[in-house]
Structure formats: C-alpha cells, structure tokens
Amino acid sequence: MSSVQFAAARANPAAGIFSTVLEKRRCLFNAKSVPTAMHSDLVQRGRGPLASLMRSNGLYCVFQPIVSLRDGSIYSHEALIRGRPDSALHAPDRLLDAAAKEGLSEEFENHCLMVELGQWSALHESRRLFVNISAKVLEQVYERCGRELLLAYIRDLGILPSMLVLEITEHERVSDMDYLAEIVQDIRETGVSLALDDFGDGRSSLRLWSQLKPEIVKIDKYFTKDISKHAEKVKTIQALQQIAEIFDTTLVAEGIETEDDLRVLRDLGIAYGQGYFLGRPALLPRESVEPQALMVIQDRRVAVYPELRRVSHVGQKQRVSVVEAPCATLHTTNDELASILLARTDLHAIAVVDGSRPVGIINRTDFMNAYSKSYYRELWGRKPCASHINPEPRVIERNHPVEELLSILTSTDQRYLIDGFIVTENGRYVGLGTGDQLVRSVMETRIEAARHANPLTFLPGNIPISQHIERLLASGAEFIACYADLNNFKPFNDQYGYWRGDEMIRLVAKLALAHCNPQRDFVGHVGGDDFVILYQSTDWQLQCEQIISEFAQQAIELFDAPAREAGGIHAEDRHGVARFFPLTTLSIGAVNIHRDEYTSAEQVASVAARAKHDAKIHGEGLVVRDNTNFNEGGVF
C-alpha cells in the first residue's frame, strides 16, 4: 500500500485501506466461494442502517496492541470492527445492537471477520492477529467450508496460520460443547491458535476452558479494573493463574487503564496485557507500547498489593481433633451403653443417633453415677437409655468456618465444656470433640490468621511482610526498610489498660497509612507496638518525620490531664521498681537496602530491627542505620 493510501486511510478509513481490502476480498470470495454476509439475501434485502452500511462497504477495523508485561514488546494485535466515523453506527456497541435488532447477528459477524482478515492482509503484516468469532459462527463457517478451504483462504491472504488467533466470544451458552471441541481441535491442527475472550464475565465458563483447552485466555476487565485497590481481585487473578498452569494456558489481562493496575498485573506475573494505558485502537498496528506504560513495565519498583482489611480465617474446623467414637441409638439399653463406656474409658460422652443423624448426647459421668446406684441395673438395665439423653447437644459441622467456633466459645451456653460436642459431615455423625480441643483449635486458628493480618489494625502481618520483602529483593529495586516501635508503651498500657493501649497502637497504624503512598509503600504490623514500613517513595524520610511528629501531638491526648502537665506518669518498670516515665513517643529505625545487598527477608528484618534498637537507645525519633558489613540473622 502506498503512502498516499495510508494518508487517505487516516483521513477517511472507508476510503484508503478499506477500498483496497474490499477489492482483494471480492476476488478471494469469488475464487474460493467463502460464505460472507455480502452474498446474504438478508443483507441484500435489508432496509436497516446496518444492512445499508454493510452493502456500501462502510465497515473497517482498527487494531489494538496486546503487550508483553515482561519487557513491553508488542506481542500481537486484536482487530476491532468500526462503522464509518460519520455514521451513528460507528461504535461497536451500536453495531452489535443494530445487528440484533435487524436480525443480522450472524451475517454481521461473518462480514466483520472477512473485513478484519482482508484489511490485515492489505497491510502486508506478518505479525500475530487476534480476530473475534462466536462459537456458533465458527461452527457454521466450518460446516460450510471445511478445514482445507478455510486454510487455503487464510494462506491466499498472505496470513500464516500460526500467526492467527481465533478469539471465541460467547454471547450465549454453547449448546454442544463436545462438537465445538472437535471443530476446534481440527482447526488447531492447521496451526491456528485459539483464545477464550472475557473469561469471568458470566458467559465464558470454566468448562469451556477445560474442554477447548485454548492456548490463550483473556481475563475480563472486571477483574483487572482497579485491581490495585481490591484485594479480592488480586486473589481471583492468582486463582486463575493456578488454573492456567494446570491447563498450560497463557493469560492476557484486558482493560488495563492505569499505571497502578499495570504494575500489579505485571508483578503478579501475567504474561500479556491489553488496554488504553498500553495502547488505544488505531488504523495502523503499533510498533511500540505507550511510553508511560513502557516506563512502568521497566521500572524495578514493585507494586504494593492491596490487603484484605479483615482477619483472614485461614483455619477451618477440621483442625479440631475429632475422636472417632461409637454411638448409641434411641433403642440402646442402659446395659449396652455401660458396656461401651467401660470398654472406652477415654470417652467423655457418647452420641445418640437416629440412623446417621445425631439427636442427643449422654454425659459419661452423669450416666455412670446413675448406673452405679443400687438396684439400677436390675430395674433399668434393659430399658432404653433415652432418659439420660441431652436432646440439645452442641453439633458442629466438620468444615464450618472459625466464626462458628467463636460464637460457641462466647455464647452463654457453656455445655460444650462438660458434654463436649458432636462433629458431623454433611449432617452425618463422624465423632466427638471436647471443650479443650475446641478452645485449642480456635486459638491456633486465630494465631495463624494473625500472621496474615493483625486483628487489631487489620494491617498485613508477618507472612505478607516477608513476602513483600522477597518480592522487593527479587526485583532488584532499592528500598528503605523501617522498623517503628513505641517508647515507654508498657507503663502506659499498665497504667491505663488495654483499651487505651489499643487506641495508641491504632494511632500508629493510622498515621503510617496516612503518610505513605499506598501504591509504593508497604505498611505491616508485626505485633504489639511493632510496625514495619517498606518505602519505595523518594520522600520517605520526610514521611517518617511527619509520622513521628504527629504521633507526639496526638498521643498526648490519650494521657490524663495530670500526666500531660507532668510530662509523663509514675509507674513500675519491668523489675517492679517505681519510677517516672516520660510521655510515649515513637522511634523509627531505617535502613537503605541496596540492590543485591541481601538475599532473604530474614536478613532485611534483622538489620531493620537493629536500626530500631539504635533509635530507641539514642532516644531519637528517626535513626538511619549504616548497614555496611552487617550480616547478623533475625526475623520479624
């Protein structure tokens, strides 16, 4: 195509490239008899604006780049159909609505496919191209033409089959998945690849992914838009990555429109991306990504993943040790029950079931006290044990979340401490548990959860802190590791109680978050009054000083008036000696972590803790540690 044609195309898409495409397309259609909407009676007779637009060759396509998020190179382009700029049907949504209204959905889609392939051919492009096609139209084209005719048509256009990706767009559920899978496999053998579009929008199903086994899956923009602000979306993408690994599928993130979202998706390891921030659709394929996007992709600084602002209950009920124990029925006699309990001296109780459904529990001590009374066996030994049943036992489903267990521990009904509880699975009896086991299970679960998110501040705990440090080290980015701690916090907490102590800790968290860039700087809560801040912002020192200054101004309000006037409180130290303690202040130790200086989060944690120690010893608000030759070990 000449430079004159290119210039004309930019001014009027329906003139330059478009006319060349159609000329070549007509010849190919006549030669190969490939079905097209141009030959459809519905289009020829149609009186609607879309039919008129199709008859007058008023459709053209633009190309949007699909970009490697690893190095910023152009991986491919997707062809997107448009109407004439001066037409009311210029936008793709308007075109689709018109196609449905005029009953031309399949003819319109077929027409678009030929326009896209023809225009790409006219550009003499040898790069990879994505074209949209629904499962229904793919089946129709395959049935009418067959694999060989389609392959010949693609090759006649000068398009290598290995450079063509058919992007399945689902507007309705696939009626025969097995048949579609056979067609896809036959077409795939020609070298053409398959992509699944808009996965997660409600139409593209996991079964479609599993059965068609596409080489590429494009993640719907719902999951990528504002991903830098929503922890749930990060978790969803990570889950999709696990599925993609199982199916050996490459992921493309659609709808990338901001620097922060791009950085998160890049750091998550998504292979390719598409969106306005990377490059808008244009008449001509792009040679490079948008400069601002390239800067983000090449920037060594890592994204701060959004964290769930609640405690993650990673533990479930199955952590409770379930005692496999025999059970009684409503017809079990007292003698039979006594034999069971005498044989199993470890049982604190026995469950009573109706079929497999628990209906009560019998406390061992209560029953054996009654059974051992004079003449009980002679009078009641052969009678059913129903009179000893507690008909309202505590029943816990094996996989109930930890909140269910907490509600039991905090309820006014404390029978679980005496009788224990019955464990079920899908409502069927599986065993017994004790109150001690229940308390231990909840405590272990809460401790494990706190390692992920601190229950007081909801800030990331030890595990996310270490994971973020490892990401920073792996990226080669330089960053500042800060360790913050309160001075004279224990006497304050002892004097005023845990409620005010918690308020002071939450104040530190609030100020740290307020003076950090949420997309650059990571704030974590190790536990107690210890915090970690991992800065990538260049003004980190000013931010630290502001946190320290504002804490001093606001924390004083947590003291009583006499303490504020005296500048502190009288309290006992750790050795039980009464002395005067100044008002609580904040110390921050900081260390500049250079590239390739440390190899693990443990080493960074240790040097940051040492810097914090120096800050507390010297009584200064902020101390920047010289970490040269530092190689001690430690953990947060």
C-alpha positions as CSV (number, residue, x, y, z in Angstrom):
1,M,0.0,0.0,0.0
2,S,1.3,3.4,-0.9
3,S,1.9,6.3,1.4
4,V,-0.9,8.1,-0.3
5,Q,-3.3,5.3,0.6
6,F,-2.2,5.4,4.2
7,A,-2.7,9.1,4.4
8,A,-6.2,8.7,2.9
9,A,-7.0,6.0,5.4
10,R,-6.1,8.2,8.3
11,A,-8.4,10.9,7.0
12,N,-11.2,8.6,5.9
13,P,-11.0,4.9,6.9
14,A,-13.6,3.9,4.4
15,A,-11.6,5.3,1.6
16,G,-7.9,4.2,1.6
17,I,-7.2,0.9,3.2
18,F,-10.9,0.0,3.1
19,S,-11.2,0.2,-0.7
20,T,-8.0,-1.9,-1.2
21,V,-9.2,-4.5,1.2
22,L,-12.6,-4.9,-0.4
23,E,-11.1,-5.2,-3.9
24,K,-8.9,-8.1,-2.8
25,R,-11.7,-9.6,-0.7
26,R,-14.1,-9.8,-3.7
27,C,-11.6,-11.7,-5.8
28,L,-11.0,-14.2,-3.0
29,F,-14.6,-14.7,-2.3
30,N,-15.4,-15.5,-5.9
31,A,-12.4,-17.8,-6.2
32,K,-13.0,-19.8,-3.1
33,S,-16.7,-19.4,-2.5
34,V,-16.2,-18.5,1.1
35,P,-19.6,-17.6,2.6
36,T,-19.9,-13.9,3.5
37,A,-22.6,-11.5,4.5
38,M,-22.0,-9.7,1.2
39,H,-23.8,-12.6,-0.5
40,S,-26.6,-12.9,2.1
41,D,-30.2,-12.3,0.9
42,L,-30.9,-10.8,4.4
43,V,-28.3,-8.2,3.8
44,Q,-29.2,-7.5,0.2
45,R,-32.9,-7.1,1.1
46,G,-32.4,-5.5,4.5
47,R,-33.6,-1.9,4.9
48,G,-32.0,-1.2,8.3
49,P,-29.0,1.1,8.7
50,L,-26.6,-1.8,9.4
51,A,-27.6,-3.7,6.3
52,S,-27.1,-0.5,4.3
53,L,-23.7,0.1,5.9
54,M,-22.6,-3.5,5.0
55,R,-23.8,-3.2,1.4
56,S,-21.9,0.1,1.0
57,N,-18.7,-1.3,2.5
58,G,-19.0,1.0,5.4
59,L,-17.2,-1.2,7.9
60,Y,-13.5,-1.1,8.7
61,C,-11.3,-2.3,11.6
62,V,-8.8,-0.8,14.0
63,F,-6.0,-2.6,15.8
64,Q,-5.3,-2.6,19.5
65,P,-1.9,-4.0,20.7
66,I,-1.6,-6.9,23.1
67,V,1.6,-6.2,25.0
68,S,4.2,-8.4,26.9
69,L,4.1,-7.3,30.5
70,R,7.6,-8.7,30.9
71,D,9.5,-6.4,28.5
72,G,6.9,-4.1,26.9
73,S,7.2,-5.5,23.4
74,I,4.2,-5.8,21.1
75,Y,3.0,-9.5,21.2
76,S,0.0,-9.2,18.9
77,H,-2.9,-7.0,17.8
78,E,-6.6,-7.5,18.1
79,A,-8.8,-6.5,15.2
80,L,-11.8,-4.5,16.3
81,I,-14.6,-3.5,13.9
82,R,-15.9,0.0,13.4
83,G,-18.5,1.8,11.3
84,R,-17.8,5.0,9.3
85,P,-16.8,7.9,11.7
86,D,-19.8,10.0,10.3
87,S,-22.2,7.1,11.0
88,A,-24.4,6.7,14.0
89,L,-23.2,3.1,14.0
90,H,-19.5,4.0,14.4
91,A,-19.2,2.5,17.9
92,P,-19.0,-1.3,18.3
93,D,-21.9,-1.5,20.8
94,R,-24.1,0.4,18.4
95,L,-23.2,-2.1,15.7
96,L,-24.0,-5.1,17.8
97,D,-27.3,-3.6,18.9
98,A,-28.2,-2.9,15.3
99,A,-27.2,-6.4,14.2
100,A,-29.5,-7.9,16.9
101,K,-32.4,-5.5,16.0
102,E,-32.2,-6.2,12.3
103,G,-31.7,-10.0,12.7
104,L,-28.3,-9.9,11.2
105,S,-26.1,-11.0,14.1
106,E,-24.5,-14.0,12.3
107,E,-24.2,-12.2,8.9
108,F,-22.7,-9.2,10.6
109,E,-20.1,-11.3,12.5
110,N,-19.2,-13.2,9.3
111,H,-18.8,-9.9,7.5
112,C,-16.6,-8.5,10.2
113,L,-14.3,-11.5,10.1
114,M,-13.7,-11.1,6.4
115,V,-13.1,-7.3,6.7
116,E,-10.6,-7.9,9.5
117,L,-8.6,-10.5,7.7
118,G,-8.7,-8.6,4.4
119,Q,-7.5,-5.4,6.0
120,W,-4.7,-7.1,7.8
121,S,-3.7,-8.8,4.5
122,A,-3.7,-5.4,2.7
123,L,-1.3,-4.1,5.3
124,H,1.1,-6.9,4.5
125,E,1.6,-7.6,8.2
126,S,3.3,-10.8,9.2
127,R,2.7,-10.4,12.9
128,R,0.2,-12.2,15.1
129,L,-3.5,-11.2,14.8
130,F,-6.5,-11.9,17.1
131,V,-9.9,-11.9,15.5
132,N,-13.2,-12.4,17.3
133,I,-15.6,-15.1,16.4
134,S,-18.5,-16.7,18.3
135,A,-18.7,-20.4,18.7
136,K,-21.9,-20.5,16.7
137,V,-20.4,-18.7,13.7
138,L,-17.3,-20.8,13.9
139,E,-19.4,-23.9,13.6
140,Q,-21.3,-22.6,10.7
141,V,-18.2,-21.5,8.7
142,Y,-16.5,-24.8,9.4
143,E,-19.6,-26.8,8.2
144,R,-19.9,-24.8,5.0
145,C,-16.2,-24.6,4.1
146,G,-14.3,-27.3,5.9
147,R,-10.8,-27.0,7.3
148,E,-8.9,-27.1,4.0
149,L,-10.9,-24.3,2.3
150,L,-10.5,-22.1,5.3
151,L,-6.8,-22.8,5.4
152,A,-6.5,-22.0,1.7
153,Y,-8.4,-18.8,2.2
154,I,-6.1,-17.7,5.0
155,R,-3.0,-18.5,3.1
156,D,-4.2,-16.7,0.0
157,L,-4.5,-13.6,2.1
158,G,-0.8,-14.0,2.9
159,I,-1.5,-14.7,6.6
160,L,0.4,-17.5,8.2
161,P,-2.0,-19.8,10.1
162,S,0.5,-19.8,13.1
163,M,0.0,-16.0,13.3
164,L,-3.8,-16.2,13.5
165,V,-5.7,-16.5,16.8
166,L,-9.4,-17.1,16.8
167,E,-10.8,-15.4,19.8
168,I,-14.0,-17.1,21.0
169,T,-16.6,-14.5,22.1
170,E,-19.6,-16.0,23.9
171,H,-22.8,-14.1,23.8
172,E,-24.8,-17.2,24.7
173,R,-24.0,-20.6,26.1
174,V,-22.5,-23.2,23.8
175,S,-25.2,-25.8,23.1
176,D,-22.9,-28.7,22.1
177,M,-19.6,-28.4,23.8
178,D,-18.3,-31.8,22.5
179,Y,-19.0,-30.8,18.9
180,L,-17.3,-27.4,19.3
181,A,-14.2,-29.1,20.9
182,E,-13.9,-31.4,17.8
183,I,-14.1,-28.4,15.4
184,V,-11.5,-26.5,17.4
185,Q,-9.1,-29.4,17.5
186,D,-9.4,-29.9,13.7
187,I,-8.8,-26.2,13.1
188,R,-5.9,-26.2,15.6
189,E,-4.1,-28.8,13.6
190,T,-3.7,-26.2,10.8
191,G,-1.6,-24.1,13.1
192,V,-4.3,-21.6,14.0
193,S,-4.4,-20.9,17.8
194,L,-7.5,-20.4,20.0
195,A,-8.2,-17.8,22.6
196,L,-11.1,-17.5,25.1
197,D,-12.4,-14.0,25.4
198,D,-13.7,-12.1,28.5
199,F,-13.2,-15.0,30.9
200,G,-15.2,-14.4,34.1
201,D,-17.9,-12.2,32.6
202,G,-20.6,-14.8,33.3
203,R,-20.7,-16.4,29.8
204,S,-17.2,-17.9,29.3
205,S,-17.3,-20.9,31.6
206,L,-14.6,-23.0,33.2
207,R,-15.9,-26.0,31.3
208,L,-15.3,-24.1,28.0
209,W,-11.7,-23.5,29.2
210,S,-11.2,-27.1,30.3
211,Q,-12.7,-28.7,27.2
212,L,-11.5,-26.5,24.4
213,K,-8.0,-26.1,26.0
214,P,-7.3,-22.7,24.4
215,E,-3.7,-21.6,24.1
216,I,-4.7,-18.2,25.5
217,V,-7.4,-16.9,27.9
218,K,-8.2,-13.2,28.2
219,I,-9.3,-12.2,31.7
220,D,-12.4,-10.0,31.7
221,K,-11.7,-6.3,32.5
222,Y,-14.0,-6.5,35.6
223,F,-11.2,-8.4,37.4
224,T,-8.4,-6.0,36.2
225,K,-10.1,-2.7,36.6
226,D,-8.9,-1.1,39.9
227,I,-7.1,-4.3,40.9
228,S,-4.6,-2.1,42.7
229,K,-7.4,-1.2,45.1
230,H,-9.2,-4.5,45.6
231,A,-7.5,-7.5,47.4
232,E,-10.4,-9.8,46.3
233,K,-9.5,-9.2,42.6
234,V,-5.8,-10.0,43.3
235,K,-6.9,-13.3,44.9
236,T,-9.1,-14.1,41.9
237,I,-6.3,-13.4,39.4
238,Q,-4.0,-15.7,41.5
239,A,-6.6,-18.4,41.4
240,L,-6.9,-18.1,37.6
241,Q,-3.1,-18.3,37.3
242,Q,-3.3,-21.7,39.1
243,I,-5.9,-22.9,36.7
244,A,-3.9,-21.6,33.7
245,E,-0.9,-23.6,35.0
246,I,-2.9,-26.7,35.1
247,F,-4.2,-26.3,31.5
248,D,-0.9,-24.8,30.2
249,T,-2.7,-21.6,29.2
250,T,-1.3,-18.1,28.7
251,L,-3.2,-15.3,30.3
252,V,-4.0,-11.9,28.8
253,A,-5.3,-9.1,31.2
254,E,-7.8,-6.9,29.4
255,G,-8.9,-3.4,30.3
256,I,-5.6,-2.0,31.7
257,E,-6.2,1.7,32.1
258,T,-3.9,2.9,34.9
259,E,-0.3,2.8,35.9
260,D,-1.1,1.2,39.3
261,D,-3.2,-1.6,37.8
262,L,-0.5,-2.3,35.2
263,R,2.2,-2.5,38.0
264,V,0.1,-5.0,40.0
265,L,-0.6,-7.2,37.0
266,R,3.0,-7.1,35.9
267,D,4.1,-8.2,39.4
268,L,1.5,-10.9,39.6
269,G,3.3,-12.5,36.6
270,I,0.5,-12.1,34.0
271,A,2.2,-12.6,30.6
272,Y,0.3,-10.1,28.4
273,G,-1.9,-7.1,28.8
274,Q,-4.3,-5.1,26.7
275,G,-5.9,-1.7,27.4
276,Y,-5.9,2.0,26.7
277,F,-2.9,2.6,29.0
278,L,-0.8,0.3,26.8
279,G,-2.2,1.5,23.5
280,R,-5.5,2.6,22.1
281,P,-7.1,1.0,19.0
282,A,-5.7,2.7,15.8
283,L,-5.9,2.3,12.0
284,L,-2.4,1.0,11.8
285,P,-0.7,-1.5,14.0
286,R,1.6,-0.1,16.6
287,E,5.3,-0.5,16.6
288,S,5.7,0.2,20.3
289,V,3.8,0.5,23.5
290,E,2.8,3.8,25.0
291,P,5.9,5.4,26.6
292,Q,4.4,5.8,30.0
293,A,3.4,2.2,30.1
294,L,6.9,1.1,29.0
295,M,8.3,3.1,31.9
296,V,6.1,1.2,34.3
297,I,7.0,-2.2,32.8
298,Q,10.7,-1.5,33.0
299,D,10.6,0.1,36.5
300,R,12.1,-2.1,39.1
301,R,9.9,-0.8,41.9
302,V,7.2,-3.3,42.8
303,A,3.5,-2.8,43.4
304,V,2.0,-2.9,46.9
305,Y,-0.8,-5.5,46.7
306,P,-4.0,-4.4,48.4
307,E,-4.6,-6.4,51.5
308,L,-7.9,-7.6,52.9
309,R,-8.9,-5.2,55.6
310,R,-10.1,-8.0,57.9
311,V,-8.6,-11.0,59.5
312,S,-8.3,-13.9,57.1
313,H,-9.6,-17.1,58.8
314,V,-7.3,-19.5,57.0
315,G,-8.1,-22.3,59.5
316,Q,-11.2,-24.4,59.4
317,K,-13.0,-26.7,61.8
318,Q,-11.0,-29.8,60.6
319,R,-8.1,-28.7,62.8
320,V,-10.0,-29.9,65.8
321,S,-9.0,-33.4,66.8
322,V,-12.1,-35.5,66.2
323,V,-12.4,-38.6,68.4
324,E,-13.7,-41.5,66.4
325,A,-16.2,-42.9,68.9
326,P,-19.0,-45.5,68.8
327,C,-22.5,-44.1,69.2
328,A,-25.8,-45.2,70.7
329,T,-29.3,-45.2,69.3
330,L,-32.6,-44.4,70.8
331,H,-33.1,-48.2,71.4
332,T,-29.7,-48.8,73.0
333,T,-30.2,-50.2,76.5
334,N,-28.5,-48.8,79.6
335,D,-26.6,-52.1,80.0
336,E,-25.3,-51.9,76.4
337,L,-24.4,-48.2,76.9
338,A,-22.5,-49.1,80.1
339,S,-20.6,-51.8,78.3
340,I,-19.5,-49.3,75.6
341,L,-18.3,-46.7,78.2
342,L,-16.5,-49.3,80.2
343,A,-14.7,-50.5,77.1
344,R,-13.8,-47.0,76.1
345,T,-12.5,-45.3,79.2
346,D,-11.2,-42.3,77.1
347,L,-14.8,-41.2,76.1
348,H,-16.2,-38.2,78.0
349,A,-19.6,-38.8,76.4
350,I,-21.4,-40.8,73.8
351,A,-23.5,-39.5,70.9
352,V,-27.0,-40.8,70.3
353,V,-28.1,-41.1,66.7
354,D,-31.2,-41.7,64.7
355,G,-29.9,-43.5,61.6
356,S,-26.8,-41.4,60.9
357,R,-28.3,-38.1,62.3
358,P,-27.2,-37.1,65.8
359,V,-30.2,-36.4,68.1
360,G,-28.6,-36.2,71.5
361,I,-25.5,-36.8,73.8
362,I,-25.1,-38.6,77.0
363,N,-22.5,-37.3,79.5
364,R,-20.3,-40.2,80.8
365,T,-20.0,-39.0,84.4
366,D,-23.8,-38.4,84.8
367,F,-24.7,-41.7,83.3
368,M,-22.1,-43.8,85.3
369,N,-23.2,-42.2,88.6
370,A,-26.7,-43.2,87.9
371,Y,-25.8,-46.7,86.7
372,S,-23.7,-47.4,89.7
373,K,-26.6,-46.8,92.2
374,S,-28.2,-49.8,94.0
375,Y,-30.7,-51.8,92.0
376,Y,-30.4,-49.5,89.0
377,R,-29.2,-52.4,86.7
378,E,-31.9,-54.7,87.9
379,L,-34.6,-52.1,87.4
380,W,-33.4,-50.1,84.4
381,G,-30.5,-52.1,82.8
382,R,-32.6,-53.5,80.0
383,K,-34.5,-50.2,79.4
384,P,-33.6,-47.8,76.6
385,C,-31.1,-45.1,77.6
386,A,-33.5,-42.3,76.5
387,S,-33.9,-40.8,80.0
388,H,-30.2,-39.9,80.1
389,I,-30.1,-38.1,76.7
390,N,-29.4,-34.4,76.5
391,P,-31.7,-33.7,73.4
392,E,-29.9,-30.4,72.6
393,P,-26.3,-31.2,72.1
394,R,-23.7,-28.9,70.5
395,V,-23.3,-30.1,66.9
396,I,-20.5,-28.7,64.7
397,E,-20.2,-29.4,61.0
398,R,-16.6,-30.5,60.3
399,N,-15.9,-27.7,57.8
400,H,-17.6,-24.8,59.5
401,P,-15.6,-21.6,59.4
402,V,-13.9,-20.4,62.5
403,E,-16.6,-17.7,63.2
404,E,-18.9,-20.6,64.0
405,L,-16.5,-21.8,66.7
406,L,-16.0,-18.3,68.1
407,S,-19.8,-18.0,68.6
408,I,-19.8,-21.1,70.6
409,L,-16.9,-20.0,72.9
410,T,-18.6,-16.6,73.5
411,S,-22.2,-17.8,74.0
412,T,-23.9,-18.1,77.4
413,D,-24.5,-21.8,76.8
414,Q,-21.3,-23.4,78.0
415,R,-22.4,-27.0,78.0
416,Y,-19.7,-27.9,75.5
417,L,-17.2,-27.6,78.4
418,I,-18.9,-30.6,80.1
419,D,-20.5,-32.6,77.4
420,G,-18.2,-31.7,74.6
421,F,-19.7,-31.6,71.2
422,I,-20.7,-33.8,68.3
423,V,-19.0,-33.5,64.9
424,T,-20.8,-34.1,61.7
425,E,-20.0,-34.2,58.0
426,N,-22.9,-33.3,55.7
427,G,-25.2,-33.8,58.7
428,R,-23.9,-37.4,59.4
429,Y,-22.2,-38.3,62.6
430,V,-18.4,-38.7,62.4
431,G,-17.2,-38.4,66.0
432,L,-16.8,-36.3,69.2
433,G,-14.8,-33.4,70.4
434,T,-14.0,-31.9,73.7
435,G,-14.2,-28.3,75.0
436,D,-10.4,-28.3,75.4
437,Q,-10.0,-29.3,71.8
438,L,-12.4,-26.6,70.7
439,V,-10.6,-23.8,72.6
440,R,-7.2,-25.0,71.3
441,S,-8.4,-25.2,67.7
442,V,-9.8,-21.6,67.9
443,M,-6.6,-20.3,69.4
444,E,-4.4,-21.9,66.8
445,T,-6.5,-20.6,64.0
446,R,-6.5,-17.1,65.4
447,I,-2.7,-17.2,65.8
448,E,-2.3,-18.4,62.3
449,A,-4.7,-15.7,61.0
450,A,-2.8,-13.0,62.8
451,R,0.3,-14.0,60.9
452,H,-1.5,-12.9,57.8
453,A,-3.5,-9.9,59.1
454,N,-3.2,-8.3,62.5
455,P,-6.6,-8.5,64.2
456,L,-6.2,-5.1,65.9
457,T,-5.2,-2.9,63.0
458,F,-6.1,-5.2,60.0
459,L,-2.6,-4.4,58.6
460,P,-0.6,-7.2,56.9
461,G,1.1,-9.5,59.4
462,N,4.4,-11.3,59.4
463,I,3.8,-13.6,56.4
464,P,2.7,-10.8,53.9
465,I,5.6,-8.6,55.2
466,S,8.1,-11.3,54.4
467,Q,6.5,-12.0,51.1
468,H,6.7,-8.3,50.1
469,I,10.4,-8.1,51.1
470,E,11.1,-11.2,49.0
471,R,9.4,-9.5,46.0
472,L,11.4,-6.3,46.5
473,L,14.7,-8.3,46.7
474,A,13.8,-10.4,43.6
475,S,13.0,-7.2,41.6
476,G,16.4,-5.7,42.3
477,A,14.7,-2.5,43.5
478,E,16.3,-0.3,46.1
479,F,14.0,0.4,49.1
480,I,14.0,1.6,52.7
481,A,13.2,-0.8,55.4
482,C,11.8,1.0,58.5
483,Y,11.0,-0.6,61.9
484,A,8.8,1.5,64.2
485,D,8.3,1.0,67.9
486,L,6.8,2.9,70.8
487,N,8.9,4.2,73.7
488,N,7.5,3.8,77.2
489,F,4.5,1.9,75.9
490,K,4.3,-0.8,78.6
491,P,3.9,1.6,81.6
492,F,1.3,3.5,79.6
493,N,-0.6,0.2,78.9
494,D,-0.2,-0.9,82.5
495,Q,-1.5,2.4,83.8
496,Y,-4.5,2.9,81.6
497,G,-5.4,-0.6,80.5
498,Y,-5.6,-2.4,77.2
499,W,-8.3,-0.3,75.7
500,R,-6.2,2.9,75.6
501,G,-3.2,0.8,74.7
502,D,-5.1,-0.5,71.6
503,E,-6.1,3.1,70.8
504,M,-2.4,4.1,70.8
505,I,-1.4,1.2,68.6
506,R,-4.2,2.0,66.1
507,L,-3.0,5.6,66.1
508,V,0.4,4.5,64.9
509,A,-1.3,2.4,62.1
510,K,-3.5,5.3,61.1
511,L,-0.6,7.8,60.8
512,A,1.7,5.3,59.0
513,L,-1.0,4.7,56.4
514,A,-1.8,8.4,56.1
515,H,1.8,9.3,55.3
516,C,2.6,6.5,52.9
517,N,1.8,6.1,49.2
518,P,-0.4,3.0,49.1
519,Q,0.9,2.1,45.6
520,R,4.6,2.4,46.6
521,D,4.9,1.9,50.3
522,F,4.0,-1.2,52.3
523,V,2.8,-0.8,56.0
524,G,2.8,-4.0,58.1
525,H,2.1,-4.8,61.7
526,V,4.4,-7.3,63.2
527,G,2.5,-7.4,66.5
528,G,2.1,-5.4,69.7
529,D,3.5,-2.0,69.1
530,D,6.0,-3.0,66.4
531,F,5.4,-1.9,62.8
532,V,7.3,-2.3,59.6
533,I,7.2,0.2,56.7
534,L,8.9,-0.7,53.4
535,Y,9.4,2.5,51.4
536,Q,9.9,2.9,47.7
537,S,8.9,6.6,47.8
538,T,11.8,9.0,47.5
539,D,10.4,11.3,50.2
540,W,10.4,8.5,52.8
541,Q,12.5,10.5,55.4
542,L,10.0,13.4,55.4
543,Q,7.2,10.9,55.8
544,C,8.8,9.2,58.8
545,E,9.4,12.6,60.4
546,Q,5.8,13.6,59.9
547,I,4.6,10.3,61.4
548,I,6.8,10.8,64.5
549,S,5.8,14.4,64.9
550,E,2.0,13.9,64.5
551,F,2.1,10.9,66.8
552,A,3.7,13.0,69.6
553,Q,1.0,15.6,69.1
554,Q,-2.0,13.2,69.1
555,A,-0.8,10.5,71.6
556,I,-0.7,13.1,74.4
557,E,-4.5,13.2,74.3
558,L,-4.6,9.6,75.4
559,F,-3.0,10.6,78.8
560,D,-4.9,12.1,81.7
561,A,-4.6,15.8,82.4
562,P,-2.1,15.4,85.4
563,A,0.1,13.2,83.2
564,R,0.1,15.7,80.4
565,E,1.0,18.5,82.8
566,A,3.8,16.4,84.4
567,G,5.1,15.2,81.0
568,G,4.7,11.6,82.0
569,I,3.5,9.0,84.5
570,H,4.8,7.3,87.6
571,A,4.7,3.5,87.2
572,E,6.7,0.4,87.9
573,D,9.4,-0.7,85.4
574,R,10.0,-4.3,84.3
575,H,11.8,-5.0,87.5
576,G,9.0,-3.8,89.7
577,V,10.8,-0.5,90.6
578,A,8.6,2.6,90.7
579,R,9.9,5.5,88.6
580,F,8.9,8.3,86.3
581,F,8.3,7.5,82.6
582,P,8.0,10.3,80.0
583,L,5.1,10.5,77.6
584,T,5.0,7.8,75.0
585,T,6.8,8.6,71.7
586,L,7.6,6.8,68.5
587,S,11.0,5.7,67.3
588,I,11.8,4.6,63.8
589,G,14.9,2.8,62.6
590,A,15.6,3.0,58.9
591,V,18.0,1.1,56.6
592,N,18.6,1.7,52.9
593,I,18.5,-1.7,51.2
594,H,20.6,-1.6,48.1
595,R,20.4,-4.0,45.1
596,D,22.0,-7.4,45.6
597,E,22.9,-6.5,49.2
598,Y,20.7,-9.0,50.9
599,T,19.3,-12.3,49.7
600,S,16.4,-13.0,52.2
601,A,13.7,-11.3,54.1
602,E,15.2,-12.7,57.3
603,Q,18.4,-10.6,56.7
604,V,16.4,-7.4,56.0
605,A,14.3,-8.0,59.1
606,S,17.4,-8.3,61.3
607,V,19.1,-5.2,60.1
608,A,15.8,-3.2,60.4
609,A,15.3,-4.5,63.9
610,R,18.9,-3.4,64.8
611,A,18.1,0.1,63.4
612,K,15.0,0.3,65.6
613,H,17.1,-0.7,68.6
614,D,19.6,2.1,67.8
615,A,16.7,4.6,67.6
616,K,15.3,3.6,71.0
617,I,18.7,3.6,72.7
618,H,19.6,7.1,71.4
619,G,16.2,8.4,72.2
620,E,15.9,9.9,68.7
621,G,12.8,9.9,66.6
622,L,14.4,8.6,63.4
623,V,17.7,6.9,63.1
624,V,19.1,5.8,59.7
625,R,21.5,2.9,60.2
626,D,24.7,2.4,58.2
627,N,24.3,-1.3,57.4
628,T,27.7,-1.8,55.8
629,N,29.2,-5.1,56.8
630,F,26.0,-6.1,58.7
631,N,25.3,-9.8,58.4
632,E,23.5,-10.9,61.5
633,G,20.5,-13.1,61.4
634,G,17.0,-12.4,62.7
635,V,13.3,-12.4,61.9
636,F,10.3,-10.1,62.4
